[in-house]
Amino acid sequence: MAEVLTPAGKRSWPFYVAGFVDSVGSGLFLPVSMLYFIRVVGLPEWQVGTFIALSSVIALVVPALVGSLIDRVGPLRIIVIGQVLQAVGTAGYLLVGSPFGVLVVTMLCAVGQRVFWSCFFGLGAQLAGDGPKEKWFSVASTMQAGGAGIGGLLAALLFVSDTAASYVLLIVLNAASFAVSAALLLVIRVGKTGTSLDTGDGVSGNGGYRLVLRDRRYLLIVVLGTVLAIPSTFFASGLPVYLTQELDAPSWISGGLLTTVTVLMVALQMLAVRVVRGVRHTTTLAICAFLWTAWAIAMAVASTVDDSVLVAFLFAVTGFYIVADLLHGPIVNALVEEIAPGGMKGRYLAFFQYSYNFAAVLSPLLVAAFAWGPALPWGIFAALSGASGLLFLMLNVGGRRARKP
């Protein structure tokens, strides 16, 4: 039987803080996880890379499995299990001495991470009750951005020395962060009254994923969501390559842009979501798509900008990216939650996480396209993003006037 949570403001803080602590842990260790196995454990790069990639592939099945469990027992107990898996897996890094050990511990971490994100927005929607979900999702996104930024900063400070002791300290802190996050989630109480993910609209959760896969509108949103998830991964992986290899920009510019984005995400996300309150979710997402299209076009022509104004130009056009990023995360998850039939919200929200997984696969392919010209990846994404914006306008759902399918 699915757990039922009583939505109340004073009960929400463990949810937000748990997301913050988890993001600190992820930001703290993800940038240097491969370096630990290579430099401290002494394993070859190809072995480390292969087994980490394999663990990520294995973890791809998690959202589909977890979605069904959420609809049956609720997200709270499952998300705690995810954090425990990440804590155990991260602590296990200290015991690894072989390639097989890398596979085991990274698979625990990858599975735990998929479990966490498959449950996170479902838990937020449940805690929000019948009220608007955008506020909850925007606060959660703010905490995540802040946590990831702080974690990345701590990692940079710890690894100035680049010693084995600093790597070990980083692992211990990261494992502790996941354990603390699990403990905080346990503070959220399950009661006999409140709100579950079943809205009581008469749609049963039986039938596995057949009903999900028959919902063509939802599947289109997953595809469009994949396109709109590309910028965040490409910003971290592809943009530094473009700036250093193609534009010959100052070495600090990539970090400066990332810091600017993080600070403004933390400071402005809740305000940005309030500004578009009452606007259809699909309209807001179309605006995000068009803003990212403008960003891509501007970056494509950056090579023609005079060196004397290049830095100012890059910061200015990043404004397009920031505004789109402020709105995208909370609104797209609110849209998915809103169109999901009662009894299947867990599956809809969990399955939508595949859009981020697909984006993580596509982003390196865009980076590889730089080999055929510095403007090619930007042109490809601009076309995809612009088309996505038009399709979102055609969907015309979400927001105050949305209707359930």
Sequence and secondary structure as in RCSB ss.txt:
>XXXX:A:sequence
MAEVLTPAGKRSWPFYVAGFVDSVGSGLFLPVSMLYFIRVVGLPEWQVGTFIALSSVIALVVPALVGSLIDRVGP
LRIIVIGQVLQAVGTAGYLLVGSPFGVLVVTMLCAVGQRVFWSCFFGLGAQLAGDGPKEKWFSVASTMQAGGAGI
GGLLAALLFVSDTAASYVLLIVLNAASFAVSAALLLVIRVGKTGTSLDTGDGVSGNGGYRLVLRDRRYLLIVVLG
TVLAIPSTFFASGLPVYLTQELDAPSWISGGLLTTVTVLMVALQMLAVRVVRGVRHTTTLAICAFLWTAWAIAMA
VASTVDDSVLVAFLFAVTGFYIVADLLHGPIVNALVEEIAPGGMKGRYLAFFQYSYNFAAVLSPLLVAAFAWGPA
LPWGIFAALSGASGLLFLMLNVGGRRARKP
>XXXX:A:secstr
   EE   GGGSHHHHHHHHHHHHHHHHHGGGHHHIIIIII   HHHHHHHHHHHHHHGGGHHHHHHHHHHHH H
HHHHHHHHHHHHHHHHHGGG  SHHHHHHHHHHHHHHHHHHHHHHHHHHHHHHTTS HHHHHHHHHHHHHHHHHH
HHHHHHHHTTS  HHHHHHHHHHHHHHHHHHHHHHHHS EESSSB S   SS  S STTHHHHH HHHHHHHHHH
HHHHHHHHHHHHHHHHIIIIIS   TTHHHHHHHHHHHHHHHHHHHHHHHTTTS HHHHHHHHHHHHHHHHHHHH
TGGGS GGGHHHHHHHHHHHHHHHHHHHHHHHHHHHHHHS TT HHHHHHHHTHHHHHHHHHHHHHHHGGGG TT
HHHHHHHHHHHHHHHHHHHH   STT    
